[in-house]
């Protein structure tokens, strides 16, 4: 936690003892053009007596991420502090990946990976003013005795409607893996995984339509295999309409344009080095999930199950006041819009 400077300093407690070489590692981001400095240490606690903070981090590596020249950012605005949080864990991930690729032995670094929201136990950020914003991961802050008491209720009862009796369908499993990848920080991989699923489903739906038109399984495969370009348009517009359904472009031009943009992102990833941010992957995934719903409406009898609640890990940041300035509402949750706290 820093003095008043032009830099924004964040403390990030990441579960696990990450084996990195000593030193401060500079990381640069191109969009926007920002430079971060990443250092790490292994303290037993994160403390700030004047704010009543004392957190056990003996099971963590505590990274200090300095966002150079960013001290003037309004960390009381939810949108801004979320950007800082994401940039902090991205900077840490850049360092861990860089170290891993340079390691010639690999005995320790093979247990190291890039991090995501669910890997962070605690996060604090302080800019050029006295305000301190923080977040504690609820997965690691529930009191152990309370957790033990809760887990003891009916612990000897076998759940009748569990995974054995009601297994997770393959499609749902693939979607849930994409959600997990987002929370683990693998944004680009999450998007590719979900896009692959939608590509498979699109082909299966169209093949069902072809079957209704009397095409054999071999004819279906041959026709789809022959489509080399503009697959999105041919599948969802031309073939869907020929099979007796409707063209997505004619049905909903606005949504189809969004889908074309998402398809362009996919192509850039597969044919280049495009990397997605959290905001990009969430927005693109929402479009793909809307396509999921559209495919479910197919008239060909191809069944696609309803998905469960899909939610990525979303920190709720708090402004932590100095004790002497506390009032009845001592911990104010950062607003859910861009207004100042």
Order of alpha helices (4+ residues) and beta strands (2+ residues): beta-beta-beta-beta-beta-beta-alpha-beta-beta-alpha-alpha-alpha-alpha-alpha-alpha-alpha-beta-beta
